Amino acid sequence: MKVSVITVCYNRKATIEQSIKSVLDQDYPDIEYIVVDGNSSDGTQDSIRKYSDKIAQYISEPDKGMYDAINKGLAMATGDIIGLMHSDDVFYDQQVIAKIVDTFKNNPDSDGVYGNGIYVTNDEEQKLVRNRIGGEYDYKKLKSGWLPLHPTVYIKKTIIDSYGNYDLKFKIASDTEFLLRYLFKHKIKMSYLNDYVVKMRMGGLSTDYKRAFKVLKEDYQIYKYHNISGIKVVFQKKIMALMQYIKK
């Protein structure tokens, strides 16, 4: 089973090499690694080129934002299953992809797999900030604001081909719309890997505090778009996040 892992980046010289190494150090033998750069100008491209012999596909060109770049990566992906590695993050350990593949094999009817993740401080100490335990999948939880942690989600290519890419009209939280479309609207079958998949740096693309209010607003719009009570669900979602900080 081939696994496509996509990294998108723009001016991430400080962290991109760690993310790349995290993918290349996986002990699973059949990984197609795709890197999509948004025409970085800070030396990111030089860092990526150092690993060009181990990266299956690499492009660097202007894009319309992170989700446009991810869509470019999806178009290039040829793996049986597809997932993301953000340019600020790393895999939890070297066995992550192998565990994901085993979960698919043990649950042949599953369309996707997700797991757990941790958030750490953006410094050398990398202290634990938030513990994100996915928990067993239950469709009913979606209406209460629960979603799997996006960077832990791996989905079969055939399913992505059927249900489409990231919607570019949502600029900040298109990952929420993507997951709701797949899980809530199309009711794809998900399996839970009760293990840590990713380590995420606070302050990265997906955890930037300055974007928090904008994410809330867009989350509200996305839930309404899928005919779910926007204010109630977004409130519940943030309460769940707060509890993850308290219980870290």
Secondary structure by P-SEA (a helix, b strand, c coil): cbbbbbbbbccccccaaaaaaaaaaccccccbbbbbbcccccaaaaaaaaaccccccccccccccaaaaaaaaaaaccccbbbbbcccccccccaaaaaaaaaaaaccccccccccbbbbcccccccccbbbbbccccccccccccccccccbbbbaaaaaacccccccccccaaaaaaaaaccccccbbbbccccccccccccccccccaaaaaaaaaaaaaaaaccaaaaaaaaaaaaaaaaaaac
